[in-house]
Amino acid sequence: MDRIEPAHHAFRVQSAIASGEAVKSPVVASWRRSSLLHRLDPAEGTLPQRLTGSELRRARERAAPLVRASQAAMDRLSQAVGMVGCCVLLADSDGVPVDRRGAMADDAAFQSWGLWTGAIWSEASEGTNGIGTCLVEQRALTIDRDQHFLGRNTEMSCTAAPIYDHNAQLAGVLDVSSCRADSTYPFTKLIAIAVNEAVRRIEAEMFRSAFTGTGIRIQLTPPVEGGFGGLVAIDADDLIIGATKCARTWLGIVSEGSVQPVPATDLFFGPYAECEHLGDAERRTLQRTLLRSHGNVSAAAKALGVSRATLHRKLKRLRVKPH
């Protein structure tokens, strides 16, 4: 694909904004924000702003839980896409990449475009782009070449997905950017699938790290609208004390922030009768533990990491009799 002339791109962007296409096109809506809200010029040619070394260190410190949880997923994603002209960027909630992966052969090109740690890729700074627009719209998306607001960014294709922490609050963005001029729709689609799967792993790792302790168990909820399942944390008293964003959607509880403890049975049963298999799984666990402890409730409670009173409540609720 030939290089897009900056003047031609700027004219196309401004014409689309003036035409009112923003009502029907999310990309043009982002262009409109970039132009009218952020006062950016699509013909602007300077590279992205960058944090100083000390500012980047502080950004990394603030994003430490996100960075720690992302290492394995980023390594795996980089192995899949790093040798086909792509780099992997982990950005914080301000749109600043705080970690990255990529092949050394492509480093010079990506660095020249500002696809590097410390660069500021918020929509307010760079206009429509994968990282910044993903943060604003809080959805997975691809900004492909001339869909970027700034003409100097039209040689790249960026696929990004938001990452939510254990409190269902936006923590950052995982982005795969490509320098390939011959990218095709099937290729971009595969990248999008890989990015979304990596994000689910990162969110699961962040969630499990946040909910550790004696008696706490992590349970999977069914997928939401054909997407991914969520995770809930249940304590030794059978109270739900945490839930991922997907799980909150499925359970119909508060969208973000700390979860007010609620009995697991109040959410998993009753209006969610299809989840009775979760009770079956818990019943089987109790039966196995009681068999191993030869019917000794105190020993079974100790093995499960719960109090004797809690175990008695579970046995009564699930109609399990000690042998």
Buried (B, 14 or more C-beta within 10 A) or exposed (E): EEEBEBEEBBEBBBEBBEEEBBEEBBBBBBBBBBBEEBEBBBBBEEEBBBBEEEEBEEBBEBBEBBBEBBBEBBEBBBEBBBEBBBBBBBBBBBBBBBBBBBBEEBBEBBBEBBBBBBBBBBBBBBBBBBBBBBBBBEEBBBBBBBBBBBBBBBBBBBBBBBBBBBBBEBBBBBBBBBBBEEBEEEBBEBBBEBBBBBBBBBBBBBBBEBBEEEBBBBBBBBEBEEEBBBBBBBBBBBBBBBBBBBBBBBBEBEEEEEBEEBBBBEBBBEEBEEBEEBBEEBBEBBBEBBEEBEEEBEBBBBBBEBBEEBBBBBBEBBEBEBE
